[in-house]
Amino acid sequence: MDVIYIRDLRLDTVIGAYEHERRQPQALQIDVEIGRPSIRASQSDKLEDTIDYAAVVRGIQDILASHEFYLLEPLAEQIAGMIVSRFDARWIRLEVTKAGIVPGARFVGVRIERSRAANRSVPRGSQRTKRKRR
């Protein structure tokens, strides 16, 4: 299995279970590893034969822009599902981290692993689509 990764992607979003966390955007750190049986670009040297890192990042940015999450878990599940379906990933490991939220802990976060066979959608009610303000 070949693995493509993006490490230390930092994006801001409003997220948190508590009101004080949701008052302003927080920086999230996202690390992702994407596995595929073989990446043809190793032979062809063509972008269309691999996973475009920039397209993965845009997909993550789109999720953050179009949804509001209270918890990291449904956010991670949504990102993993998008990567598995859009980029034909066979396996994914994703870590989403917040800094400075819990007193005494430098970082808190969630790490999930999914494979194509085990991929599942986000349960209803765990996320909200953002509504445009009038």
C-alpha positions as CSV (number, residue, x, y, z in Angstrom):
1,M,0.0,0.0,0.0
2,D,1.3,3.4,-0.9
3,V,0.6,6.3,1.5
4,I,0.2,10.0,0.7
5,Y,0.2,12.3,3.7
6,I,-0.5,15.9,4.7
7,R,0.9,17.0,8.0
8,D,0.4,20.0,10.2
9,L,-2.4,21.5,8.1
10,R,-3.6,24.5,10.1
11,L,-7.1,25.8,9.5
12,D,-9.4,28.1,11.6
13,T,-13.0,27.2,12.3
14,V,-15.7,27.7,15.0
15,I,-15.9,24.5,16.9
16,G,-16.5,23.5,20.5
17,A,-18.9,21.9,22.9
18,Y,-18.9,25.0,25.2
19,E,-20.2,28.5,24.4
20,H,-16.8,30.1,25.3
21,E,-15.1,27.9,22.7
22,R,-17.5,29.0,20.0
23,R,-17.0,32.8,20.5
24,Q,-14.2,33.0,17.9
25,P,-12.5,30.7,15.4
26,Q,-9.9,28.3,16.8
27,A,-6.9,26.9,14.9
28,L,-7.1,23.2,14.2
29,Q,-4.2,21.1,13.2
30,I,-5.0,18.3,10.8
31,D,-2.8,15.4,9.9
32,V,-4.0,12.9,7.3
33,E,-2.5,9.8,5.7
34,I,-4.3,8.3,2.6
35,G,-3.5,4.8,1.5
36,R,-4.0,3.4,-2.0
37,P,-2.9,0.0,-3.3
38,S,-0.5,1.5,-5.8
39,I,0.0,5.0,-7.1
40,R,0.5,5.0,-10.8
41,A,2.3,8.4,-10.6
42,S,5.3,6.5,-9.5
43,Q,5.7,5.3,-13.1
44,S,3.9,8.0,-15.1
45,D,5.0,11.1,-13.2
46,K,1.6,12.7,-13.8
47,L,-0.6,14.5,-11.3
48,E,-3.8,12.8,-12.6
49,D,-2.3,9.5,-11.5
50,T,-2.1,10.3,-7.9
51,I,-4.0,12.2,-5.2
52,D,-3.6,16.0,-5.5
53,Y,-2.7,17.3,-2.1
54,A,-4.2,20.7,-2.9
55,A,-7.5,19.1,-3.8
56,V,-7.6,17.3,-0.5
57,V,-6.9,20.5,1.4
58,R,-9.7,22.3,-0.6
59,G,-12.1,19.5,0.3
60,I,-11.3,19.9,4.0
61,Q,-11.7,23.7,3.7
62,D,-15.1,23.2,2.0
63,I,-16.3,21.1,4.9
64,L,-15.1,23.7,7.5
65,A,-16.8,26.5,5.5
66,S,-20.1,24.7,5.0
67,H,-20.7,23.0,8.3
68,E,-20.7,23.8,12.0
69,F,-19.5,21.1,14.4
70,Y,-19.6,21.0,18.2
71,L,-17.2,18.1,18.5
72,L,-14.0,17.0,16.7
73,E,-15.4,13.4,16.2
74,P,-18.1,14.2,13.6
75,L,-15.7,16.7,11.9
76,A,-13.1,13.9,11.5
77,E,-15.8,11.5,10.3
78,Q,-17.0,14.0,7.7
79,I,-13.4,14.6,6.4
80,A,-12.6,10.9,6.3
81,G,-15.8,10.1,4.4
82,M,-15.0,12.9,1.8
83,I,-11.5,11.6,1.3
84,V,-12.5,7.9,1.0
85,S,-15.2,8.7,-1.6
86,R,-13.7,11.6,-3.6
87,F,-10.1,10.3,-3.8
88,D,-10.7,6.6,-4.0
89,A,-8.8,6.0,-0.8
90,R,-8.7,2.4,0.5
91,W,-7.5,3.5,3.9
92,I,-7.2,6.7,5.8
93,R,-5.8,7.8,9.2
94,L,-6.8,11.3,10.3
95,E,-5.9,13.3,13.3
96,V,-7.6,16.6,14.3
97,T,-6.0,18.5,17.2
98,K,-7.0,21.6,19.2
99,A,-4.4,23.4,21.3
100,G,-4.8,25.1,24.7
101,I,-8.4,24.1,25.3
102,V,-8.1,21.9,28.4
103,P,-6.1,23.3,31.4
104,G,-2.9,21.4,31.9
105,A,-3.0,19.7,28.4
106,R,-1.1,21.2,25.6
107,F,-3.2,19.4,22.9
108,V,-6.4,17.5,22.7
109,G,-7.9,15.7,19.7
110,V,-9.2,12.7,17.9
111,R,-7.5,10.1,15.7
112,I,-9.6,7.9,13.5
113,E,-8.8,5.2,10.9
114,R,-11.2,4.1,8.3
115,S,-11.0,1.8,5.3
116,R,-13.3,1.6,2.3
117,A,-15.2,-1.4,3.7
118,A,-15.6,0.2,7.2
119,N,-16.4,3.8,6.0
120,R,-19.7,5.1,7.3
121,S,-21.5,8.3,7.1
122,V,-21.8,10.9,9.8
123,P,-24.9,10.2,12.0
124,R,-27.8,12.6,11.6
125,G,-27.8,15.5,14.1
126,S,-24.1,15.6,14.8
127,Q,-23.4,18.4,12.4
128,R,-25.3,21.4,11.0
129,T,-25.1,23.0,7.6
130,K,-24.2,26.7,7.9
131,R,-27.0,29.0,7.1
132,K,-26.2,32.2,5.2
133,R,-26.9,35.3,7.3
134,R,-29.3,37.9,5.9
